[in-house]
């Protein structure tokens, strides 16, 4: 009997230990980064609020002189979702210095215009270099004092992990949002889930404060000049910039879902949730579609249903190569589309180029991107003679 009692105690202890490893589902916040609020933004808010815990809304951004320029927010549409609101103040990272007193007064005035009852906090988004961290910590300490009991959150960069001054910055905030996308050279891509996990674990080991991880659900167009200098990064708003080289970068839903699964399976200490950049709308051509975003948030399968097919062209003897997505979620553009051997003449368009490999002709992806659900796009043309074969998505 004593042995059975010991076994029962051992089993109960095992159950308790297992419970310690059971984690609650990750909270999902979202950045509302639109500078012009329109019906598309309202629609996206209403069709996302059931999965979003808090809205982090771009409320103002500094200009070249360090003065805050407010964003006209549709407060009625925002508050109708019945979700807490955090106002985000973006301070341009390239600002060498600013008038602390003036900026503090502007932020406090913005907070007072909203009233504490409608706010869950203030967030500062400032992507400064590590040399500016001591000055930034000083500014945050003054802001924290001015805000009183209202929570203060900040964004942080992985590059700051190498600085001893990061601890002083973290100490001023109630919560930190670690950005793991678009933080390297644009040529390195927009998002790497394995590298992001390394940064997350390093930050968790460094800080005792609760933190969230900012994840991407968008793409961007990067432009360089003849000398390889970065000219422009076009994402949520069009940018006019002459350039000799452009590249489309995109955050793969599969890669982001892979990181989310890793965080759910093995959450680092202090992880409070994730924040999505940014709320996608039907007018945002570089963001995931709403169904795809919801699928990734809820962990639904992301089956790739991209297929290629020929379509008769207006030019005699030529066919267009179409890429179709008949699925419910966006898919990354396939790297290669194999053409039938009968296609002796062909070329790619819309981000695809012709390539030969082991005597086989392909349309090779030259620019990253995705194809939204239930959409199609022309990716090339070919002259194939008499054939019943169709192009095949090779990878």
C-alpha positions, 0 to 999 in steps of 0.5 A: 500500500505504501508503494502504491501511495508513493506512486500516486504522489509521484503521478500527481507531482508529474501532473503538476509539473506538466501543468507548469509547462502549459501556456496560455495562447499568445495575445495578438496586438496589432499596429494600426499604421494608416495615416489616412483613415478610410472605410477600408481601415474601418472594415479591417478593424471590425473584421479583426477585433475578435482576434486582437487584444489591443490596438497600437495606433500611430498617433503622431510622428516627428518631422525633420525638425523634431516637431510632432505631426499628429495623425487624424484618427477615427476615434469613433471607429476605433473605440467601437471595436471595444478594444484597448488603445495604445497611442504610438509616438514615432520619433524618427531614428535619424534625428540627432537631437530634439527639444526634450521639453517641447516633445514631452509637452506635445506627448502629454497634450496628446495623452490629455486630449484622449483622456486616461479612460480611453487609453491603455498606454503610450508607446514610443517607437524610436529606432536610434543607433546604440550611441544614442541610447543613454540620451534616449534613456534620459528622455524616457525617464522624464516621459515616464514621470510625466505620464504618471500611472499610464503604462509606457511601452517602447520598441527595441531593436536586436542591434541594441543587445550589444550595448550595455546601455540597453538595460537603462532604456528597458528600466524606464519602460513597463513593456518592450516590443522587440522588432525582429523584422526589417532590422538588417540590410534590405539585401538580407531580406525582410524576415528570417524566422530562425534568426528572429528566434535567436534574438528573442531568446537573447532578449528574454535572457537580458531583460526581466521586463515583460515583452512582446515580439513585433511580427511582419505581415507585409511586403516592401519595395526597396530601391538602390542607386547606381552606387548601391546606396539605399534610396527608398523603402516603399511599404504602406505608402508610395514613394517617388524615387528614381533608381536603377535597381529595385527589389520586392521583399515579402514576409512569408506567412509560412515562415512567420507561422513557423516562428509563432509555433516555436513561441507557443511550443517553447515560450521564452521567459517574459513573453507576453504576446506578439504585435503585428505590423500592420493591420492589413486592409483591402487597399494595402497591396503590400500586406497579407490579405485578412483571411491569411492573417487570421489563418496565421494567427489561429494556426490554421494549415497554410497549404500552398495551392499555387498552380501554373497554366497556359492561356491563349494570347492575343498574339498568334502562336503564343500563350501567356503563362498564368500563376493562380492561387485557388486557395483561401490564403496567400502563397509565396511566389514559387521560385521556379515554374517549369515549362514543357520541353516543346516551349522553344521560345519564352520569357518571364514578366512581372518578377520572373525571368527565363532560366535554363537548368540541365537542359530544362527551361524555367521561369525563375522568380527574380523578386520575392512576393506573394499571390493573394487568395483567389487571384492570378497573375501573368508571369511569362509567355511562351511559344510551344507549338502543338502541345497538351502539356502545361507549365508546372510549379517546380518549387 
